[in-house]
Amino acid sequence: MPTLEIAGPHIVALTAVITAAAIWAIIMAARLTRRPRNRLGPSVDLVDQARELKSHGQIQEAVFLVRGETGMSQRAAARFVNRL
């Protein structure tokens, strides 16, 4: 009766390819969740709210609001609020 060889070079190579594909898929999924691409720019209501917070001296709250609504980074939201 022939024996079945389980651990051969083909199995090792196949395992490496599957592992690399899984890692690539995880990295791509993480990148897509950090930068949503289908969101529109800030709405007029958001601009008005952020401008009002800034006028009351609540700049950090305005930055937090912009980040929460748009998904911008801290730096981008701070630049946006400073330009209002």
N, C-alpha and C positions, 0 to 999 in steps of 0.2 A: 504494500500500500504506500503510495507516495505521501510524503509529509508536506504540510503547508507551511511555507516560510512566511512568517508574519512581519518580521523586522528586516526589511531589505532596503537598499538604497532608494528604490522608487517610493516606498512608503515615507521615508524620511523627507525626500524632496517634496512630495505631495503635502505633507504636514507643514513644511516650511512655507509653501506657497499659500496654503489656506490661512495660516497664522498671519502672514504679511497682508493678505487681503482683508482680514478681520481688523487688523490694526489700522490700515488705511481707511476703512469704512468708519471706524470710531473717530479718527482724526477729522475726517470730512464732516461728520455729523456735528462734532463739537464746533467746528468753524462756522457752519451754517446757523447754529443756534446763537452764536455770539453776534453775528451780523445779519439781522433780518433784511432781506433785499426787497421785499414787497411792500414795505411801509412807505407811506407818503411823507412829505415834509411836514413840519409843524403846522398845525391848524391855526386859524386866526384866533380861536378861543385860547389856545395854549399860549400864543404870543402875548395876548392881552393879560392872561393870568401871570405869566412870567414877568412881564413889564410892571404889573402892579406890585408883585412881591419885591422886585428890585427897587421900585420907588419907595417902598417902606423899609429898605435896608436889609431885606431878607434874601440876600444873594444866594446863599447855600441852599435855601429852600427852593428858590427858583431853579437852580441847577438840578436839584433832586427831582423836581417836577418834570423838567425837560427830559432828563434821562429816563424817567419812568414811562413817559408817554411816547418817546421816540426810539428808545434803545440806543441813544448816542453814548459815546464814551464820556468819561468825566471831563477830559480835556475839550472835546468838541462841544459838550453842553455848556461848559464854562465860557468858551469863546462866544457861543451863541447868546448867552445871557449878557455878557459884557458888551456885545454889539447892539443890544436893544436900546 
